[in-house]
Amino acid sequence: MIERDLAPHLLKAATNFPAVTLTGPRQSGKSTLCRNLFPDYHYANLEQPDTRRYALEDPRGFLQDLEGGAILDEIQNAPELASWLQVRIDEEPTPGQWILTGSQNFAISNSVSQSLAGRSAILNLLPLTLNETERFENTRTDVLEQVLIRGGYPRIFEQGLEPADWLSAYVATYVERDVRSLSGITDLMTFQRFLSLCAGRSGQTLNYSALASDCGVSQPTAKAWTSILHASFLAFILPAWSGNVRKRLTRSPKLVFVDSGLLCWLLDIRTPQQLRTHPLKGAIFESWVLAEFYKRRHHANEPRGLYYYRDQSGLEVDLLVEMAGNIDLVECKSGQTVTGSMTRPLKRLIELLPEETARSAAIVYGGQQRQRRQTIDMVPWRQLPDLIEQQLAAMPPT
């Protein structure tokens, strides 16, 4: 197993809280990480029917058998167990005694917030970032199209699997099962079409009316299904930035897929050669850059502060990273050649922002050479992890 960026934050949380809840999409490595960080703990997988039955029919006896530290995997399968855990924790609030994992954000959040509020830290483990994939032996990360198609699910790297084959099984086995359990959707063919339509809009402003019309469902259904993508950690919502916090809640957000490999698979892109000339390559690259920021900040336990900018004049900047009153601006360009037109949106927004607000501006592009154009850094895609780390390092200590 490689080292995950979230590991030190998980260990720290276990020293401060009686329970730690680790959520994230299926196959993101939650069970592996917990079992490696807490090798002496009891392990109970609540996806196994006999284990789940024992936990639901005799919760007192079940928890009694796990004294001394336990990992409860896929806790959403036994949500009632959280209430019994609350009683045990109140009786014996020893830090780090209970490590909970789950793959459904809504189910986990509701259970923890109702029963374990103040007793459990909540962390998210998402698919691998670029710097995490580089820790696997014999893994090439020097071809952009290959990196985008492969994505970041650990099993693909650990077993050297063909991404398209694994992702096909992932969608069929996990996504559709979670969709059923989260919402009771029975028309999975229509939902699959909805999923593909959302993939074609990754990185774009959400228009529920157009999305619903294209899919042949109602607008409330499109909103509900979008929430399912977010709850399943397949996509995240990137809000619009405004100096007025209330306006951030009223402007249309963007929908961005978390994993570029899954995004490519849903768009029927199977080879680097196909992606190289695909009309959506720019949108896929932008989604990947945004997701790298999103994943790395979650793994650093600093998930907030990511926005995009668009005003009525049509000025748009792909990403604003807001930290302690300062703002870092980021544009995404999949091309390998640096042109003067790339810097115009950033320069214009820098002029509009208060001088003390905009701290840095960068363009992440598909080339290989780092450059600086006046006040704007041209960052090659392979150096994106360095850019993210620099921003995290500049955050004030918490």
N, C-alpha and C positions, 0 to 999 in steps of 0.2 A: 504493500500500500504506500502511495506517495503521501507526503505531508500536505494537509489541506490548510489553507489560509485561516479558516475559521477555528482551527483547533485551539490556539491559545485563548481565544475568547470563550470557547465552550468550557475549558478548564477553569478559567477565572470565574465564570458564572456559577460553576459547581462549588466554588469555595464561598459564595455569597448567598446562595439560595438553596432551600431544601430540595427543590426540584428544578430541572432544566428541561424545557420543551424544545425539541429540534424539529422544525418543519422543513418542507421542501418537496419538489416533485419526486415521483417514484424514480428509483434508480439513480439518484443524485449522489449516493454514497453515504447516507445517514447511518444506516446500520453498521457499515464497515467502520466508519469514523468512531462511533460510540464504542464499539466492541474493542477497538484498538486503544482508545484512550482510557477505557475502564475495563481492563481485561479480567479483573477479579470479581466483577459484578455478576449477579445472576442475570440470565437473559430469558425473556419471555416474548415470543412472537405471537401477537394477538390476531394475526391472519390465520394461524393454524386453528381449525375448528375445535379440537379438544382443549387447547389452551384457552381459547376465547370462552368456551362453554364453562370451564372451571372458574374463570374470572367473573363471569356474569352470575353463575349459580351460587358460588360461595366466595364472594369478594374478600371477606375477612380471612378465610383460610388461605386464599390465593396470595394475598399480601403478606400474611404471616410466614409463608414459605420463602419469601424473597427478602427477609431481613438481612441487613448488612450491606445493602446497596444493590440496585437492580436497574436493568434496562428494559423498559416496556415498549416494544416495537409495534408500530402501527396502532397507536392508542385510540384512533378514531373508530376502530372496530368495537370498542367497548367504552363508549363515552360515559356510561354511568360509573365507571371505575374512578373517575376524577373526584366524585363526591366522597368515596371511601378513602381515597388518597388524602383528601383534605383533613379528614379525621385523624389519620395516621400521622400526618405532618404536624398537626397541632399538638398531638401527644408527644411527638419526638421530632422537633424541628432541626435535626442534624443537617448541616449543609451537604449538598451533593448526594443525597441518599437515593434519589429517584431521577432517572434519565428517561424522558419520554420522547418518542419519535412519532411523526405522523405525516401523511402525504396529502391531506386535504385541509387547506388553510381555514375555510369557514368552520368546519366541524371542530378542528383543534382549537381555534380562537374562541369559539363559543364555550366549549367545555372548560378551557383553562380560565377564561375571564369570569365565568360564573362560579367555579368551584375552587380554583387555585390562584385567584387574584392576590398578588403580593407574596405568593409562596413559590412561584415558578418564573424563572427567566425564559424568554422566548427568543430563539435564534433561528435564522433561516440558512439552510445549506442548498445552494443552487448548483447547476452544472459547472464543470470546470471552467476557470478563466484561462486565458492564453498562457500566463506564466505557470499555472498548475499543470497544463498539458505538457509543458516542456520538461517536467520532472519525470516523465515516463521515458524509459530507455527505448532507443530505436524509434523515436517518434519525430518525424520531420515537421517542422513548423516554419519552413522557409518559402512555402508556396501559398499565397493568399487564398486562391480558390480551393485548394485542398483543405486548408484550415476552416474555411467557411462551410464546406460540405460535410466535414467530419463532425463539427459541433463540439460539445463538451460533456457528453455523458460518459462517466468513467468506464463502464463495461466495454465500450468500443475500444478504448485504449488498453485496458488490462488484458483483453483476450485477442486483440488484433482483428476485430470483426469488421466486416464490410458495413459501412454506415447505413446504406440503403436497406440492407436486409434486417439489421437490428432495429432501425427506426420504424420499419413497416410493422414488425411484431410489437414494438412499443405502442404504436398508435392503436393497433387492434386489441392488444391485451390489457393495457393499462389505461389509456385515455378513455376508451369507450366504457370500461368498467367503472372508472371514477365518475364519468358523466352520468351513468345510470344511478349510482349511489348518491350523488350530490343532488340530482334534480328529478330523477324519475323519467328522464327523456326516453321515449320508446322509438321515435323515428330517428335512428342513428344515421341513416343515409343522408337525411337532410342536415343533421348536425355535422356530418363529415364534409358536406358541401359548404356549410357555414365556416368550418375550420379552414378550408382551402381558400375561401373568399377573404377571410381575415388575414391569412398569410400573404395574399396579394396586396393587402393594405398595410402591412407592417411598416411602421415608421411614418404613417400618414395620419392626418387628423381624423378622429372618429366621427363618422356621419352615420348615425344609427338608421336614419330614414333610408338612405341609399343602400346600406348594407342589408337591411330587412327586405327592401324591394328586390335586390339582386338574388337573395336567397329564397324568396317566396314565403317569408314568415312575417309576423307582426313586429312593429317596432319594440313593444315591451318584451317580446320573445328575444329579439336581437340583443337588447340590453341584458336580459337575464343570462343568455348564453355567453355574452362577453364576460360577465361576472364569473361564469364557470371557468373560462380560460384563465382568468386571474386567480381564482381559488385553487386551480390545479397547477399553478406556477408555470403554465405554458406561455403566458404573456404577462406584461405589466403595463400599467398606465403611467404615461409621462405627462404631467400637467403642464399647462401653459404658465409662463412666468409673468408676474406683474408686481410692481412696487406696492400695489394694494392687495393685501392678502385675500380679501373677500373676492376680488376679481379672479384670482386663481381658481376659485371654486366654480365660477360661472363660464369660463372659456372652455372651448372643446379641447380635450386632451388628445394625446396620441396613443395608439395601441402598438406595442413593440413586443415581438416574440423574444423569449429569453434565450432560446438555443438556435443558432444559425443552421445547424445540421437538420433539425426538425423543420425549420422554415424552408430550407432547400428541398427537403423531401416532399413537403406538402405542395410545393410549386413544380413538382416533377423534374427537378434538376438532380441528375445522378452522377455527373462527371465534372471534373474541373474544366475540361474543354467546353462543355455545354454552358457552364456558368460564366466562362470568360467572355462570351459574346451575348449573354442573355440580357434582354432589355431591363430586367429588374435587378441587375447586379449592383447598381448604385444604391437602391433601396435596401438590398440585403446587407451590403457593406455598412450602411448607416445603422441598420438594426443591430448588427454585430458590435459596432463601436459603442452604441448606447447600452447594449446588454453587458458589455465588458465593464463599463462604469457601474451599472446596476449590480452585477454579481459581486464585483470586488468590494464595493461599499457595503453590501450585505455581509460579506465574509469578514469585513473589518468592524462589523456591528455599528456601522454609520450609514443607515439606509436612506436617510432623508437628504433633501437639498438638490435634487435633480429636476430640471425643467427644460422646456424649449421656449423659444421666443418667436412670436409672430405679431405684427401690428397691422393696422388697417391699410397702410401704404404698400403692404406686400413684403416688407422686410422680414426675413426669417433666418434664424440661427438655430442649428440642430440641437445644441445642448448648452445649458447654463448650469454651472455647478456653484451653488450658493453656500458659503461657509462663513459664519461669524460676520455677516455684513459685507463680505467681499464676494466677487463673482468671477469665475473663470469661464471663458467662452470657448466653445469647441465646435468646429465644423467638420463634416465628414465628406471626403471626396475619394471615390474608388480609383480614379485615374492615376497613372504613374508619372504624369508630367505636371509640373507646377506651372500655373499660369497666373497672370496678374488678376484676372477676374475672380479667382478663388477667394481673395482677401477682401473683396468689397463689402459683403454683408457684415463681416467682423468689424471693419473700420467704421462703417456707418453706425453700428450699435455702440461701439466704444464712444463715438461722438455724442450719442444720445444719453448714455449713462453718466451719472455724476463721476467726476474725475477720480475720486477716492474709492469708487466702488469696483470698477473693472480692474482686476489685479493682473490677469494674463489672458492671452488669446492664442489659440493653436488650431491648426488644420491637420487632422489625421488623414493621410492620403495613402494611396496604394503603391507608392514608390519606395525607394531604398535609402535615399540620402536626406539627412536632416539639414534643414536650411532655416534662415531667419530673414524674413522680409519686413524691414522696419521694426515694428513692435509685435509682429506675428510669427510664431514658430511653425514651421512646416515639419510635422512629425511623421516619420514612416510608420506604417501600421505595426511593424514588429516591435517598435518602441512604445506602443500604446501602454503596456504595463508600467513603464517608467514614468510616463506622464501622470497616470492615475496615482502611483505611489507618491510622486512629488506633491500632488494636491492633498493626499491624505496626511502626509508629513507636515503640511502647513496648517492643518487644523489645530485649533487650540486644544490643550489637554482637557479631558473630562474628569 
